[in-house]
Amino acid sequence: MWLPILGLILGLVIGWFSPFSVPVEYSKYLSVAILAALDSVLGGIRAAQENHFDSVVFLSGFFTNILLAGILAYVGDRIGVDLFLAAVVAFGVRLFNNLAIIRRHLLQKRVH
């Protein structure tokens, strides 16, 4: 369970202190990639709480989600449709669902 949390914290620290800035034209791609990454991290935390975390599944899902989100944003830009919004909605729903399940697991541990 600590691997996804450690990766999230490490990424946030590197991003916060890095002088790197992203050009505005890539902001759509980066936003959906970050959302996809957060979805994968929360999914990893959820899997760890349910005692079926697998690092291979986590890493493959992490990079596949980021790649899919980027492709949706790129194809949408090419055809003139905001397809990145589909990724935002899909990953947003999954993110909040995973967060709710994690919260329930934590509350159940406090009660028992």
N, C-alpha and C positions, 0 to 999 in steps of 0.2 A: 504494500500500500504506500510505502514511503517514496517509491521511485517516481510516480506521477507528480506527487507534491514537490519533491526535490527538483524535478525538471521544470515545473511551473515557477518555483521560486528562483531558480537559477536563470531562467529565461527573462523573468521580470527584472532581476538585478542587472543583467547584461544589457537589456533594452533601456533601462532607466539611465544607466551611466554611460552608455555609448553615444558618441557624438554623431552617429549615423542618422541621416534624415531621409525619409522616403519622398520621392517626387509625387506631386498631387495626382498625376495621371495613373499612378499605381496604387492609389489609396483603396480603390474597390477590391483589388486583388488581395492586398494585405489584410483588409478588414475581414473578408470571408475566410482567409487562411487562418487568422488568429481565432476567429469564432470556431472553425473546424478543429483547431488544435485544442481549444478549451473544452469542446465537446468530447474529444478523445480523452483528455486528462480526467474529466469528471466521470467518463465511462470506466476508465481504469480504476479510479477510486471506488466506484460502485462495485466493480468486479472484485476488487480486493476485499471489500466488506462482505460480499456474498461468497467469499472463499473460492473463487474460480478465476483469479487473475492469472493471465498468461502473458509474459513479456513479448513473445513473438506476435500474438494477436494484437496486443496493445500497439506495438511499434508499426506493424503493417497497417492497422486501422488509422493510426495517427497520420502517416504519410499518405495513405490512400484518400482520407478525408480532405487533407490539405490540397492534394492534387486535383481531386474532383471539384472542390470549391473554386480553385483557380481556373480550371477549364470552363466551368459554367460562367464565370465572370468574363473570361476571354471571348467565348463564343457569343455571349450576350452583347459584348461590345462590338463584335464583328457584324452581327445582324441587326444591331440597333435596338435591342430589347434588353431591359435591365434584368437579365437572368440571375445576376448575383443576389437579387432579392429572394429568389427561390431557395438559394443556399442559406441565406440569412434566416428565413422562416424555418426551414427544415432543421438546421443546426440549433437555432434558438429554442425551438420546441424541445428537441432532445436534451439540450443543456439544462433547461428548467425542469424537465422530467427527471433527469439524473440527479440534479440537485435536490429535488423533493424526495427521491428515494434515499439518497445519502442522509438527508436530514432525519427521515424516519428511522433509519438504521441507528443513527447516533442517539435519537430519543429513546429507542427501545433498549439500547445498552445502558442508558442512565436509569431507566425504570427498573430493569432487572438486575 
